[in-house]
Amino acid sequence: MGGYSNKMGGKSTSGINEEIIWISISMAIAIAVLIAIALCYILKEKCTKRQSYREQS
């Protein structure tokens, strides 16, 4: 975000668009991280259930 203040002179729209792009990229990364955590948790739950079934049989 460095050099953002000098773009506010004549090209304010490009600065706003750049900010929207960075926000959307950061949101996409955050969503991808949350999905990865959820998938890891689901896989871990499946593995623990399989191990408990093996111990019972």
N, CA, C and O atoms as a MOPAC input file, in Angstrom:
PM7 MOZYME 1SCF
protein

 N      0.83100 1    -1.19500 1     0.00000 1
 C      0.00000 1     0.00000 1     0.00000 1
 C      0.87300 1     1.25400 1     0.00000 1
 O      0.34800 1     2.35900 1     0.14100 1
 N      2.18100 1     1.11500 1    -0.15300 1
 C      3.04700 1     2.27200 1    -0.16600 1
 C      2.84300 1     3.09700 1    -1.42300 1
 O      2.59300 1     2.54300 1    -2.49300 1
 N      2.94600 1     4.41200 1    -1.30800 1
 C      2.74100 1     5.28200 1    -2.45400 1
 C      1.29000 1     5.45400 1    -2.81700 1
 O      0.97900 1     5.82400 1    -3.94900 1
 N      0.40200 1     5.19900 1    -1.89700 1
 C     -1.03000 1     5.32200 1    -2.18200 1
 C     -1.46700 1     6.78000 1    -2.16300 1
 O     -2.37500 1     7.16200 1    -2.90000 1
 N     -0.82300 1     7.60800 1    -1.31900 1
 C     -1.25500 1     8.99700 1    -1.14200 1
 C     -0.96800 1     9.82700 1    -2.39300 1
 O     -1.74300 1    10.73000 1    -2.70800 1
 N      0.11900 1     9.55000 1    -3.11400 1
 C      0.44800 1    10.38100 1    -4.27000 1
 C     -0.47000 1    10.08800 1    -5.45800 1
 O     -0.49300 1    10.87700 1    -6.40300 1
 N     -1.21900 1     8.99600 1    -5.44900 1
 C     -2.14800 1     8.69200 1    -6.53400 1
 C     -3.48800 1     9.40300 1    -6.36400 1
 O     -4.31000 1     9.39800 1    -7.28000 1
 N     -3.71500 1    10.01000 1    -5.21100 1
 C     -5.00300 1    10.64600 1    -4.95300 1
 C     -5.16000 1    11.95500 1    -5.72400 1
 O     -6.24100 1    12.54300 1    -5.69600 1
 N     -4.11200 1    12.43400 1    -6.41700 1
 C     -4.19000 1    13.70700 1    -7.13200 1
 C     -5.18300 1    13.65100 1    -8.28300 1
 O     -6.26900 1    14.22300 1    -8.18600 1
 N     -4.82800 1    12.96800 1    -9.37800 1
 C     -5.71100 1    12.93500 1   -10.53900 1
 C     -6.30400 1    11.56500 1   -10.78300 1
 O     -7.33800 1    11.45300 1   -11.44000 1
 N     -5.67400 1    10.51700 1   -10.26900 1
 C     -6.11500 1     9.14500 1   -10.54000 1
 C     -6.68800 1     8.52400 1    -9.27100 1
 O     -6.17700 1     7.51500 1    -8.78600 1
 N     -7.73100 1     9.11300 1    -8.74100 1
 C     -8.31600 1     8.58500 1    -7.50700 1
 C     -9.02900 1     7.26200 1    -7.78100 1
 O     -9.06000 1     6.38500 1    -6.91800 1
 N     -9.60700 1     7.11000 1    -8.98900 1
 C    -10.35400 1     5.88700 1    -9.29600 1
 C     -9.41700 1     4.69000 1    -9.37000 1
 O     -9.76600 1     3.60600 1    -8.90200 1
 N     -8.22200 1     4.86900 1    -9.95600 1
 C     -7.28800 1     3.74600 1   -10.04900 1
 C     -6.82300 1     3.32800 1    -8.66000 1
 O     -6.61500 1     2.14100 1    -8.40900 1
 N     -6.65800 1     4.29000 1    -7.75700 1
 C     -6.27400 1     3.95700 1    -6.39400 1
 C     -7.35700 1     3.16300 1    -5.69500 1
 O     -7.07700 1     2.21200 1    -4.96500 1
 N     -8.61400 1     3.56900 1    -5.93000 1
 C     -9.73300 1     2.84300 1    -5.31100 1
 C     -9.82100 1     1.43700 1    -5.90200 1
 O    -10.02900 1     0.47000 1    -5.17000 1
 N     -9.66200 1     1.31900 1    -7.22600 1
 C     -9.71500 1     0.00100 1    -7.86000 1
 C     -8.59600 1    -0.89100 1    -7.33600 1
 O     -8.80600 1    -2.08000 1    -7.09600 1
 N     -7.41600 1    -0.32000 1    -7.15900 1
 C     -6.28600 1    -1.10000 1    -6.64400 1
 C     -6.58500 1    -1.58300 1    -5.23100 1
 O     -6.25900 1    -2.71400 1    -4.87100 1
 N     -7.20800 1    -0.71900 1    -4.43200 1
 C     -7.56100 1    -1.11600 1    -3.06900 1
 C     -8.58600 1    -2.24600 1    -3.09000 1
 O     -8.49100 1    -3.18500 1    -2.30000 1
 N     -9.56700 1    -2.15900 1    -3.99400 1
 C    -10.58300 1    -3.22100 1    -4.10300 1
 C     -9.92100 1    -4.53300 1    -4.51300 1
 O    -10.27000 1    -5.59400 1    -3.99600 1
 N     -8.96500 1    -4.46200 1    -5.44400 1
 C     -8.26500 1    -5.67800 1    -5.88900 1
 C     -7.51800 1    -6.30900 1    -4.72100 1
 O     -7.58400 1    -7.52300 1    -4.53000 1
 N     -6.79900 1    -5.49000 1    -3.92900 1
 C     -6.04800 1    -6.03400 1    -2.79600 1
 C     -6.98500 1    -6.62600 1    -1.75500 1
 O     -6.68500 1    -7.66600 1    -1.16900 1
 N     -8.13400 1    -5.96100 1    -1.51700 1
 C     -9.09800 1    -6.48900 1    -0.54400 1
 C     -9.64900 1    -7.82500 1    -1.03400 1
 O     -9.76900 1    -8.76900 1    -0.25300 1
 N     -9.98600 1    -7.91100 1    -2.32800 1
 C    -10.54100 1    -9.15900 1    -2.85800 1
 C     -9.51000 1   -10.27900 1    -2.80700 1
 O     -9.85600 1   -11.42600 1    -2.52200 1
 N     -8.24800 1    -9.96000 1    -3.08100 1
 C     -7.19400 1   -10.98000 1    -3.01000 1
 C     -7.03000 1   -11.47000 1    -1.57500 1
 O     -6.92700 1   -12.67300 1    -1.33300 1
 N     -7.00600 1   -10.54200 1    -0.63000 1
 C     -6.84100 1   -10.94800 1     0.77400 1
 C     -8.04300 1   -11.74600 1     1.25600 1
 O     -7.88400 1   -12.69000 1     2.03100 1
 N     -9.24900 1   -11.38300 1     0.81100 1
 C    -10.44400 1   -12.14700 1     1.18500 1
 C    -10.38700 1   -13.55000 1     0.58600 1
 O    -10.73600 1   -14.52200 1     1.25500 1
 N     -9.95200 1   -13.66200 1    -0.66200 1
 C     -9.84900 1   -14.97700 1    -1.30100 1
 C     -8.84000 1   -15.85300 1    -0.56800 1
 O     -9.07600 1   -17.04600 1    -0.37600 1
 N     -7.71800 1   -15.26800 1    -0.15700 1
 C     -6.71300 1   -16.03200 1     0.59100 1
 C     -7.28900 1   -16.48200 1     1.92700 1
 O     -7.08400 1   -17.62300 1     2.33900 1
 N     -8.01200 1   -15.58700 1     2.60700 1
 C     -8.59800 1   -15.94000 1     3.90500 1
 C     -9.61300 1   -17.06500 1     3.74800 1
 O     -9.64400 1   -17.98700 1     4.56300 1
 N    -10.44600 1   -17.00000 1     2.70500 1
 C    -11.44700 1   -18.04900 1     2.47700 1
 C    -10.75300 1   -19.36800 1     2.16200 1
 O    -11.17100 1   -20.41700 1     2.65200 1
 N     -9.69800 1   -19.33000 1     1.34800 1
 C     -8.97300 1   -20.55400 1     1.01000 1
 C     -8.35500 1   -21.18300 1     2.24900 1
 O     -8.36800 1   -22.40500 1     2.39600 1
 N     -7.81300 1   -20.36000 1     3.14200 1
 C     -7.22400 1   -20.87900 1     4.38000 1
 C     -8.30300 1   -21.51800 1     5.24400 1
 O     -8.08600 1   -22.59000 1     5.80900 1
 N     -9.46600 1   -20.87300 1     5.35700 1
 C    -10.55000 1   -21.44200 1     6.16100 1
 C    -11.03200 1   -22.76500 1     5.57400 1
 O    -11.30200 1   -23.70700 1     6.32000 1
 N    -11.14300 1   -22.85100 1     4.24500 1
 C    -11.56400 1   -24.10300 1     3.60500 1
 C    -10.52800 1   -25.19200 1     3.86200 1
 O    -10.88900 1   -26.33600 1     4.13800 1
 N     -9.24300 1   -24.85000 1     3.77500 1
 C     -8.18900 1   -25.83600 1     4.02200 1
 C     -8.24900 1   -26.34300 1     5.45600 1
 O     -8.09600 1   -27.54000 1     5.69800 1
 N     -8.46900 1   -25.43700 1     6.41100 1
 C     -8.57900 1   -25.85200 1     7.81700 1
 C     -9.77900 1   -26.77300 1     7.99800 1
 O     -9.68900 1   -27.78400 1     8.69400 1
 N    -10.90600 1   -26.42400 1     7.37100 1
 C    -12.10800 1   -27.25300 1     7.49100 1
 C    -11.87700 1   -28.63500 1     6.89000 1
 O    -12.29100 1   -29.63500 1     7.47600 1
 N    -11.22300 1   -28.71000 1     5.73300 1
 C    -10.94800 1   -30.00600 1     5.10600 1
 C    -10.02400 1   -30.84600 1     5.98100 1
 O    -10.24400 1   -32.04600 1     6.14300 1
 N     -9.00000 1   -30.22600 1     6.54200 1
 C     -8.09200 1   -30.96100 1     7.43100 1
 C     -8.84500 1   -31.49100 1     8.64400 1
 O     -8.60600 1   -32.61900 1     9.07300 1
 N     -9.75200 1   -30.69000 1     9.20200 1
 C    -10.52500 1   -31.12500 1    10.36400 1
 C    -11.43400 1   -32.29100 1     9.99900 1
 O    -11.54800 1   -33.24800 1    10.76500 1
 N    -12.08800 1   -32.22500 1     8.82600 1
 C    -12.97900 1   -33.31100 1     8.39400 1
 C    -12.16800 1   -34.58800 1     8.17300 1
 O    -12.58400 1   -35.66500 1     8.59900 1
 N    -11.01500 1   -34.47600 1     7.51300 1
 C    -10.18700 1   -35.66100 1     7.27500 1
 C     -9.69400 1   -36.24700 1     8.59000 1
 O     -9.63300 1   -37.46800 1     8.73800 1
 N     -9.34400 1   -35.39500 1     9.54200 1
 C     -8.88300 1   -35.88500 1    10.84500 1
 C    -10.00900 1   -36.62400 1    11.56000 1
 O     -9.77700 1   -37.66600 1    12.17300 1
 N    -11.22500 1   -36.09000 1    11.48500 1
 C    -12.37100 1   -36.75500 1    12.10800 1
 C    -12.61600 1   -38.12100 1    11.46500 1
 O    -12.89100 1   -39.09300 1    12.16900 1
 N    -12.51700 1   -38.20500 1    10.13100 1
 C    -12.71700 1   -39.48900 1     9.44700 1
 C    -11.65700 1   -40.49600 1     9.88200 1
 O    -11.96100 1   -41.66200 1    10.13000 1
 N    -10.41000 1   -40.03600 1     9.97200 1
 C     -9.32800 1   -40.94000 1    10.36700 1
 C     -9.52600 1   -41.43100 1    11.79900 1
 O     -9.29900 1   -42.61000 1    12.07000 1
 N     -9.93600 1   -40.57400 1    12.71200 1
 C    -10.13500 1   -41.00500 1    14.09800 1
 C    -11.31100 1   -41.96300 1    14.19100 1
 O    -11.28100 1   -42.89800 1    14.99100 1
 N    -12.35000 1   -41.74600 1    13.38400 1
 C    -13.48900 1   -42.67200 1    13.40000 1
 C    -13.07600 1   -44.03400 1    12.85700 1
 O    -13.48600 1   -45.06100 1    13.39700 1
 N    -12.26200 1   -44.05800 1    11.78400 1
 C    -11.79800 1   -45.32800 1    11.23100 1
 C    -10.96100 1   -46.08600 1    12.25700 1
 O    -11.10700 1   -47.30000 1    12.39800 1
 N    -10.09100 1   -45.38400 1    12.96900 1
 C     -9.25000 1   -46.04300 1    13.96600 1
 C    -10.10200 1   -46.60500 1    15.09500 1
 O     -9.81900 1   -47.69400 1    15.59500 1
 N    -11.14800 1   -45.87900 1    15.51000 1
 C    -11.99800 1   -46.38400 1    16.59200 1
 C    -12.78500 1   -47.60900 1    16.12400 1
 O    -13.01200 1   -48.53200 1    16.90700 1
 N    -13.20600 1   -47.62600 1    14.84400 1
 C    -13.89500 1   -48.81200 1    14.32600 1
 C    -12.95400 1   -50.02000 1    14.30900 1
 O    -13.36800 1   -51.13100 1    14.63900 1
 N    -11.69800 1   -49.80900 1    13.92900 1
 C    -10.73500 1   -50.91000 1    13.89100 1
 C    -10.48500 1   -51.45600 1    15.29200 1
 O    -10.33100 1   -52.66500 1    15.46700 1
 N    -10.44500 1   -50.58000 1    16.28600 1
 C    -10.20000 1   -51.03500 1    17.65500 1
 C    -11.38500 1   -51.84400 1    18.18100 1
 O    -11.19600 1   -52.78300 1    18.95400 1
 N    -12.60800 1   -51.48700 1    17.76800 1
 C    -13.79100 1   -52.20000 1    18.25700 1
 C    -13.88400 1   -53.59300 1    17.64200 1
 O    -14.29200 1   -54.53400 1    18.32300 1
 N    -13.51400 1   -53.74800 1    16.36500 1
 C    -13.67400 1   -55.03500 1    15.68700 1
 C    -12.54000 1   -56.00300 1    15.95400 1
 O    -12.55100 1   -57.12300 1    15.44300 1

